[in-house]
């Protein structure tokens, strides 16, 4: 596990300065504190930061082939590398190390860019091919590992994180209005956009080739929800168990101790159970919870820990927001408003005290239909046959209820939100009613930002919707594909990667194994959702393997009590940042609209917690990355929590 970076000048006679690669590498130290590696030759420079997991002494990077004309900078893990190595050795390749990195070098020698289809794992990588004068950038199928790049006038620069690219003086920090508009719609900046106009994310399952002054980006894999397999339920259960066990076994290869992040939900519980079957020593499990009962899953995690006799560590989170937000904003590079990044950050810190790598349950909901909206989508079949006037009336009533919900039970609020999304017939099902819609943006935006309203819907959201609806006949498959291509890589993968790597912790996800995903995508909808039961076939697969209480329990998100926090303990903080001393907001947003949102939330007339949090995270990001003009401070980009609280943050 590493961080990677590099630059190639278009002019062959222009040398790369090692100091630039070192500057880029230095801000990625948290991703790889064990070792730094730099390769500079002529107009090419590659940098790596290594978190050593496999072959602790021999896996140094950047890594070359025997002739020294193919160089690789690699971030991730290739879980089938032993099998690939045997095949390559049979073809005559010689290996100098025991690590997975060297396998990639030789695969590229044999297959060119087609080598990607052989890899089973998570990765972001850069290959410099000296003979062909070719740069290849690639990202894994699901988007577990990030990779961003910028094509400049003088060359192409890339890195695992945006903050490394910003070390290049040639990179401009102009805000991309389209990306900002998309952020306010979905709480994150979706690929290929970043918040910076000149920097782009390489999409999952894609590779970029720069050669002879030309750049092309191609897709090498797609998860197909439209092709269904004719399997019985029993056959499906047997195959799911086999694939999950195999995916877990592959992710146990390590030269350092492993643990598991245990939420108490069915997915992480299944991973704990599989690890216990496969390991010859007790599993180390880690959990965090909250004092608020509705957000606390520790009793369920404890049940699984006892069931599988794990060495269990748990912690109640009492977040010091003023202490943690500066760290989160710096690590996330862009405005990111999924508040569950906070508990993710905490649990990664708890685990890193004991281990360097963990498994988790990410991907189970997207693979097997675990969200409420998937079960509700069954209603959409009958709803679509109602008169359009009735449909509009129902959707309008649900949306108004979501906007105004304040003191109703959290479960009821979530149900209403899921109903609203499931009953939408168009691309709006990608969006969230608790964030900013076009009407609210009209009130919020100042010009010229107002000109960007809904532009992202046409360039990002609408193409995703059109592709999904063209390939899938069933509404559930449409929703699954949309979440797989938007929410999973844009939110969940970003949240976990940056939260874990902030603590130099590797996270492996068996449910995101692409062979398991391909099988789950081939299953008919009625094996995933049956009546009110979500993840039906997965639950039946695990029945008897996990406690019945875990199988039957209602899903809870890894969420914070934001609604209450913003009305009570965080109220002075929000006032100081958004009303008394905003610095980024007044450049783009109406201060009167922001004030009205806050006052309406504080009075209890409406629940604007998600919108307020999105504005808070943007303002704090702006102070860190735009106002300060630097991203070299690794932990606290403001002078102190007291300065933040008083509205005086951002100046050294």
Protein Blocks (a to p, Z undefined) as FASTA:
>chain_A
ZZddddddfblklccdfklmmmmmmmmmmmommbccdddehjbccddddddfbhjllmcc
cdddfkopaccddedddfklmmmmmmmmmnopacfbfbfklmmmmmmmmnmmmlmmmpgc
ddddddddfklopacddddfkomagcdddddfkbccddfbfklmmmpmkbccbdcfklmm
mmmmnopacdfbdfbfkbccddehiacddeehiacdddfbdcdfkbccdddfklmmmmmm
mmmmmmmmmmmgccbdcddddehpaklmmmmmmmmmmpcbdcdddddddfblklccklmm
mmmmmmnopacddddddddfklmmmmmmmmnopacfbfklmmmmmmmmmmmmmmmbdcdf
ehjlmmnopafklmmmmmmmmmmmpcfklmmmmmmmmmmmmmmgmkbcfklmmmmmmmmm
mmpcbfklmpcfklccfklmmmmpccfklmmgoklmmmmmmmmmmmmmmmpmbfklmmmm
mmmmmmmmmmmmmmmmmmmmmnopacddfklpmklmmmmmmpcfklmpgcjbghklmmmm
mgojacfklmmpccdddddffklmmmmmmmmmmmmmmmmmpfklmmmpcfklmmmmmmmm
mnopaccklmmmmmmmmmmmmmmmmmnopakbfklmcfbfklmmnopghiZZ
